[in-house]
């Protein structure tokens, strides 16, 4: 049976808490897959909020911390405010062997002196408490646990931590639910909750409807008793933080990326799956267009968009010399889009996934595709991630993902190009069957977005995975040739 969850305000206010954890967090935090500040030293921490979910002085304590990690920015300036991270810290006198991989360290001073702290998600009792808090709509300090009352949450579902590397952390409860806990936090409406809720209102079956969610309302004097959603037009700095989303777990599902690699390794055709995935993407886009406002992009809106693409191209060419010979041809793709806009051409923009690729798609055992992880690119500001955009933003991301998959299986190298081309064509055809418009009928727009995505990939790979640089550079050569033809 899960621990009882109190509705009382239970907040840890000891001024020595963070100071006692500081040396341990400096070692542990940069090693986490979801830590965004790799390569820059952590110069200190500041406490945004601390809440005791289980008393730290008991046999098992559980602290919910929102901590800002201070680091110099990419240019070395120490004035960067630092990213805010969500930490769930377990506290024990002795850590059992089964939790050894979760160890953060042994506290030597302060209110937790002599205790051992660890990543609490790996402890079933701590994971149970989170689900029970959502089930009972608990209020604990500034933390609000909410749920959709139409969905049942059974007790005693066995939790386990998802092992796949990702920019957040997830707990799977008995193959029934998955709780995604956001690690890097910003206040305001997070699309990872906003868009699935909107799609649920449209009865879109391609995205699991949120069962529950976790918020932190830090506004001074805020009354959270009647708030189940965000206030329209509110100052983002005064809005709640979205901390996590609970959704149904798609049982027996295959990750789209892993599935594509397996089929490639077996020399199996993937075009039928790509076509079905294109249909699923179009269903999601169509539902989002019904649920949320759309806008028209004309010349005034397209001009800054093209300027941004051009600036990214030029900045990347400065950082990656291999890109420089292709800059004129790549720039022509952006110039062509600006030219169409100047002639009076317009496009529709709407809310989109924002970071769509094969790894964000799940194929169920019955063959149905679902889209997940609507957070967008976490490195971009929240306001930018929530802007309406042309649907080709998502489509270009998926087309590039097929190309990456094709070049990720060494045995498939001789036919990688043909495999990717077949998937790309099938995906666009499937999309058109549902949307009524094949994205290839807007070649200028599609080429501009795909070029922009490839340029982004060049910079990313050059900085983080130089051995992969050849993959986007092959796309750059192809796109430059298309622009010159």
Secondary structure by P-SEA (a helix, b strand, c coil): ccccccccccccccccccccaaaaaaaccccccccccccccccccccccccccccccccbbbbbbbbbbbbbcccccccccbbbbbbbbbbbcccccccccccccccccccccccccccccccaaaaaaaaaaaaaccccccbbbbbccccccccccccccccccccbbbbbccccbbbbbbcccccccccccaaaaaaaaaccccccccccbbbbbcccccccccccccccccccccbbbbcccccccccccccaaaaaaaaaaacccaaaaaaaaaaaaaaaaaaaaacbbbbbbcaaaaaaaaaaaaaaaaaaaaaccccccaaaaaaaaaaaaaaaaaabbbbbbcccccccccccbbbcccbbbbbcccccccccccccccccccaaaaaaaaaaaaaaaaacccccccaaaaaaaaaaaaaaaaaaaccccccccaaaaaaaaaaaaaaaaaaaaacccccaaaaaaaaaaaaaaaaac
